[in-house]
Every structure is written in C-alpha cells, then in structure tokens.
Amino acid sequence: MLGDIAKAGRYLGQSMRLMMGLPDYDIYVSHREATHPGEPIMTYEEFFRERQQARYGGAGKRGGCC
C-alpha cells in the first residue's frame, strides 16, 4: 500500500516538473545508461543548459510565441 502511494507521488512530482518545463535529470541518466552504455553523460549543469536552450532558443533562435 505505501509502495503504491510512494510510486503515485513520484509520478505526480514528475508530471508537475514536466508541466512547468523542468527537465528530469535522473530519467535522462537512466536512459543514457540503458540505451547508450559507454557514451558520455552530461553533467546536471550541461543538461539543464541544453534543455533551456532547446525550450527557449539559443544563439540566433527566437523563442516565445510572438
């Protein structure tokens, strides 16, 4: 019972972070280790910067709706 509640809490937290646009570094690391073993994994800072640039645009890209 408590395990199910904890699992639901993790899913809820992940959903809230995704809705707010916050990337989930732990999921990224798990994915890289499982599907790309031996390849480099970005640090949290690199990951966060890359996700921000992808979302809001970087060098020469215009972000936003207008």
FENZIUR-V344907 format. One record per pair of residues at least 12 apart in sequence whose ideal C-beta (glycine too) atoms are under 8 Angstrom apart, sorted by the first residue. I is the first residue (numbers start at 1). J is the second residue. D is the distance in Angstrom with one decimal. If there is no record, write none. Layout:
i->[I	I]
j->[J	J]
d->[D	D]
//
This chain:
i->[14	21	23	23	23	25	25	25	28	28	28	29]
j->[27	55	47	48	51	44	47	48	41	42	47	41]
d->[7.6	6.0	6.6	6.6	4.0	5.2	5.4	7.4	7.9	7.7	5.9	5.9]
//
